[in-house]
Amino acid sequence: MNTSDSRVELSWNVAGSAALSDGQRLLLLARLGRHLVAGVITVTASERRSQLRNREIALGAWVGSRSVA
């Protein structure tokens, strides 16, 4: 199965996000530190042939990573 065309990558710049207060940003940076590259968390999904389904999977994984924080 070739899923390269349906691969999805979701990235969020935690370090530069205007949606977070300074306290929230520091908390997320501390708790997600090992998962961040230059302050950005990235989740990829390519398990399914459907790009829409891979988006749902990536979003679910990202939401799951937020429960760490």
Buried (B, 14 or more C-beta within 10 A) or exposed (E): EEBEEBBBEBEBEBBEEEEBEEEEBEEBBEBBEEEBEEBBBBBBBBBBEEBEBBBBBBBEEBEEBEEEE
